[in-house]
């Protein structure tokens, strides 16, 4: 069998994070929580995804972050999937806190209250999730995995899939915002059907 190392493949040192050496594609979401003072907080995350085929959602956070502390205390959170036109709004949610522990940038963001959890959404997103905390798994280095059970979900009508419409056209008309780690983003407006082999089942 041929060796993986070649003139075009080289090793990456693993004594530090490998994830800043190549670009990888991630969703870009905004997590909503309530802090200890009763204020609502929004924070963008990109290490985030559905957990399995059922209604569970997970993302990576750090125990020192307010988002982690809020979820551990309140046992609930929201997830907003922003549209490409709201990249600046999403970036504002990442602004650092001031001495009073508040984020001034949040005042410029339009928010919507969730229905079943005490948190807010980023307005005009294309997908909204309300989650109850399922579990937190710590000790991935300095990071943790937060897992939520989705108890309610809402979507922009234009983003919903239907059996009688073309998926390519749906994505073309309603582009998707994606994060290219590290430090870049892109807008996905073109797609192709995946070439699953005959008889494939998930």
C-alpha positions as CSV (number, residue, x, y, z in Angstrom):
1,X,0.0,0.0,0.0
2,X,1.3,3.5,-0.9
3,X,2.6,5.7,1.9
4,X,0.5,8.7,2.7
5,X,3.5,11.0,2.8
6,X,4.5,12.2,-0.7
7,X,5.6,15.3,-2.6
8,X,2.1,16.7,-2.2
9,X,1.2,15.5,1.3
10,X,3.2,16.7,4.4
11,X,2.6,16.1,8.1
12,X,1.1,18.8,10.4
13,X,2.6,19.1,13.9
14,X,0.1,18.1,16.5
15,X,1.8,19.7,19.5
16,X,-0.6,22.6,18.9
17,X,-3.9,23.0,17.2
18,X,-4.0,21.8,13.6
19,X,-7.2,23.8,12.8
20,X,-5.4,27.1,11.8
21,X,-3.3,25.3,9.2
22,X,-6.0,24.6,6.7
23,X,-9.5,26.0,6.0
24,X,-12.5,23.9,7.0
25,X,-16.2,24.6,6.4
26,X,-18.5,25.1,9.4
27,X,-22.1,26.4,10.0
28,X,-22.3,29.8,11.6
29,X,-24.9,30.0,14.4
30,X,-25.8,32.4,17.2
31,X,-26.4,31.0,20.6
32,X,-28.9,32.8,22.9
33,X,-28.8,32.5,26.7
34,X,-29.9,34.5,29.8
35,X,-27.2,35.7,32.2
36,X,-27.2,35.8,36.0
37,X,-28.6,39.4,36.0
38,X,-31.5,38.4,33.7
39,X,-30.1,40.0,30.6
40,X,-30.2,38.1,27.3
41,X,-27.0,37.3,25.6
42,X,-26.1,36.3,22.0
43,X,-22.8,34.7,21.0
44,X,-21.7,33.3,17.6
45,X,-20.3,29.8,17.4
46,X,-19.0,27.8,14.5
47,X,-18.1,24.5,16.0
48,X,-21.8,23.5,16.0
49,X,-24.0,20.8,14.4
50,X,-26.9,18.5,14.7
51,X,-26.1,15.5,16.9
52,X,-27.4,12.4,15.1
53,X,-30.6,12.1,13.1
54,X,-32.9,13.0,16.0
55,X,-33.7,16.4,17.5
56,X,-30.4,17.1,19.3
57,X,-28.0,20.0,18.7
58,X,-24.4,20.4,20.0
59,X,-21.7,23.0,20.0
60,X,-18.3,23.6,21.5
61,X,-17.8,26.2,24.2
62,X,-15.4,27.0,27.0
63,X,-16.2,26.9,30.7
64,X,-14.8,30.4,31.2
65,X,-17.3,31.8,28.7
66,X,-20.6,33.4,29.7
67,X,-22.5,31.2,27.3
68,X,-21.3,28.1,29.0
69,X,-22.0,29.4,32.5
70,X,-25.5,30.7,31.5
71,X,-26.5,27.3,30.0
72,X,-25.1,25.3,32.9
73,X,-27.2,27.5,35.3
74,X,-30.4,27.9,33.3
75,X,-30.4,24.6,31.4
76,X,-31.7,26.1,28.2
77,X,-30.6,28.0,25.1
78,X,-31.6,29.1,21.6
79,X,-29.9,28.7,18.2
80,X,-30.2,31.1,15.3
81,X,-28.9,30.4,11.8
82,X,-28.3,33.9,10.4
83,X,-28.8,34.8,6.7
84,X,-25.8,36.0,4.7
85,X,-27.0,39.6,4.8
86,X,-26.6,39.6,8.6
87,X,-22.9,38.7,8.7
88,X,-22.1,42.1,10.4
89,X,-24.9,41.6,13.0
90,X,-23.4,38.1,13.7
91,X,-20.0,39.6,14.1
92,X,-21.3,42.2,16.6
93,X,-22.5,39.4,18.8
94,X,-18.8,38.4,19.3
95,X,-17.8,41.8,20.7
96,X,-16.0,41.6,24.0
97,X,-17.7,42.6,27.3
98,X,-17.2,45.9,29.0
99,X,-16.3,46.4,32.7
100,X,-20.0,46.2,33.6
101,X,-20.0,42.7,32.0
102,X,-22.4,43.8,29.2
103,X,-21.9,43.7,25.4
104,X,-22.7,47.1,23.9
105,X,-22.9,45.5,20.4
106,X,-26.0,43.6,21.5
107,X,-28.0,46.8,21.7
108,X,-27.7,47.1,17.9
109,X,-29.0,43.6,17.2
110,X,-32.7,43.0,16.6
111,X,-33.8,40.1,18.8
112,X,-36.9,38.0,19.1
113,X,-38.1,36.3,22.3
114,X,-38.2,32.5,22.2
115,X,-41.6,30.8,23.0
116,X,-40.6,28.0,25.4
117,X,-37.2,29.0,26.8
118,X,-36.1,32.2,28.5
119,X,-33.7,33.4,25.8
120,X,-33.8,35.3,22.5
121,X,-33.1,34.7,18.8
122,X,-31.3,36.9,16.3
123,X,-34.1,38.4,14.2
124,X,-34.4,37.5,10.5
125,X,-32.5,34.2,10.8
126,X,-33.6,31.4,8.5
127,X,-33.7,28.7,11.2
128,X,-34.5,29.0,14.9
129,X,-34.1,26.3,17.6
130,X,-35.1,26.2,21.2
131,X,-33.1,23.8,23.3
132,X,-33.2,22.3,26.8
133,X,-29.8,21.2,28.1
134,X,-29.3,17.5,27.7
135,X,-25.7,17.3,29.0
136,X,-22.3,18.9,29.1
137,X,-19.1,17.0,28.5
138,X,-16.0,18.7,29.7
139,X,-12.2,18.2,29.3
140,X,-11.7,18.4,25.5
141,X,-8.6,20.4,26.4
142,X,-10.0,23.7,27.6
143,X,-13.2,23.2,25.7
144,X,-16.5,21.4,26.4
145,X,-19.3,20.0,24.4
146,X,-22.8,21.3,25.1
147,X,-25.7,19.1,24.0
148,X,-29.2,20.3,23.8
149,X,-32.6,18.6,23.1
150,X,-34.5,20.6,20.5
151,X,-38.0,21.2,22.0
152,X,-39.2,23.7,19.3
153,X,-38.1,24.8,15.9
154,X,-39.1,27.5,13.4
155,X,-38.0,28.3,9.9
156,X,-38.3,31.1,7.4
157,X,-40.9,29.9,4.8
158,X,-38.6,30.6,2.0
159,X,-35.9,28.3,3.5
160,X,-38.2,25.2,3.9
161,X,-37.7,22.2,1.7
162,X,-40.7,20.6,0.0
163,X,-40.8,17.4,-2.1
164,X,-42.1,19.1,-5.2
165,X,-39.3,21.7,-5.4
166,X,-35.7,21.6,-6.7
167,X,-33.1,21.8,-3.9
168,X,-30.6,23.5,-6.1
169,X,-33.0,26.3,-6.9
170,X,-33.9,26.6,-3.2
171,X,-30.3,27.2,-2.2
172,X,-29.7,29.4,-5.2
173,X,-32.6,31.7,-4.1
174,X,-31.9,31.5,-0.4
175,X,-28.1,31.3,0.0
176,X,-26.5,29.9,3.2
177,X,-23.9,31.6,5.3
178,X,-20.9,29.4,6.3
179,X,-17.8,30.0,8.4
180,X,-14.4,29.1,6.9
181,X,-12.2,28.5,9.9
182,X,-9.9,30.3,10.6
183,X,-11.3,33.8,10.2
184,X,-13.2,33.9,6.9
185,X,-16.7,33.3,5.7
186,X,-18.5,32.4,2.5
187,X,-21.9,32.4,1.0
188,X,-23.2,29.1,-0.5
189,X,-25.6,29.7,-3.4
190,X,-24.7,26.7,-5.7
191,X,-25.0,23.0,-4.9
192,X,-25.2,19.6,-6.6
193,X,-26.8,16.3,-5.6
194,X,-24.5,14.0,-3.7
195,X,-23.7,10.8,-5.7
196,X,-24.9,8.3,-3.2
197,X,-24.4,4.7,-4.4
198,X,-27.4,2.6,-5.3
199,X,-29.1,1.1,-2.3
200,X,-27.5,3.5,0.2
201,X,-29.4,4.0,3.5
202,X,-28.4,6.3,6.3
